[in-house]
Every structure is written in structure tokens, then in C-alpha cells.
């Protein structure tokens, strides 16, 4: 009981914490929405979420695992799986009412927090060549940031219009599922046939 009261006090303090005062200095749109969406009954759960989120253990594990996996499986298949898991976690979030549900969300979302980076870079390299990775991925990252800003604004409009973020979470989950399907539709890169040095040495005039 004492731990629960302590978590509730943390939740009340967190509820009053503006995005600019996040401990790591980062106000990710989804984090702002989650904090703003907390009700009086879920402040203890919110405090627990903050502890899990700031720890970043699952994010480190997911990012490292992602880099290891794409050396062994098709990057587009792994990217599709990551987007599908992200969509699943967003579908779960509106129905979270206790710590166990929030824990499931935090684990799933944490594991794929940065897990899309490795397969995206691999696909970019296979499609456009290694020399173009820097410039192409720069445009991809810019598009990502513009999309994040647009979705955060859209979530705010939904919150003002409907009084809650649930539909914004569900819409985000749906878009993640669409992204998973689109990832699977990425065509396989055309690989140039490599000529063996022994063969090329014999074909000289």
C-alpha cells in the first residue's frame, strides 16, 4: 500500500510536469499524449510507465536485436514485423487500466522504439546503393519528423474534438499495420552478377 501511495504521488507530480521538463529533455509526441491522457484513476500507472520508459532497457535490447536480426533475415520482413508490433501496442494502449496492461504496452513499444532504424538503413542501402545511404536516409528522417509533427497535431485536434486520445491511438495503430503491409511489398533489390576473378582473367585480348 505504501508503494502504491508513493506511485500516486509521483503520478500527481508528473501530471503537472510540462513537456519541456522531461528528465531527458525529450518531449516525444507519444509521450506527451500519454501523459496528458492520464486520468485521476491511472496516475499510479502513469508513474510506473515513467519508470519503465526512462529506464530504456527494452529500447536498448530491441535496437541491438534489430541490428543482429537483419544480418540473418530479410530486412523488409523484419521491418514489417516491427511495425506490426508497434501497431499492436497502440491498439492495446486505449484499454490499459492497470499496471499489467501498461507493462505489456511498455515492453512491446520499447522493444521496437528504434528497431525500425536498422532495417530501414539496410533497405535503403540495398535499393539505392551504399554511397547514397547518407543523403537518402536524411530525407527519410526528415519525412519521419514531419510526419511525427503532423500526427501529434492531429492527435491534439482529436483530443479537443472528442475529449480523449483513444481514437488517435487506434488510428496510429492502424497506420502502423498499413506500414507493415507496405514494407512487405518493397521489391527485392536487383543484384548485379559477380564475375569470378579466375574467369575474368582468362577473358583477355
Buried (B, 14 or more C-beta within 10 A) or exposed (E): EEEEEEBBEBBBEBBEEEBEEBEEEEBBBBBBBBBEBBEEEBBBBBBBBBEBBEEBEBBBBBBEBBBEBBEEEBBBBBBBBBBBBBBBBBBBBBEBEEBEBBBBBBBBBBBBBBBBBBBBBBBBBBBBEEEEBEEBBEEBEEEBEEEEEEBBEBBBEBBEEEEEBBBBBBBBBEBBBEBBEEBBEBEEEEEEEEEEEEEEEEEEE
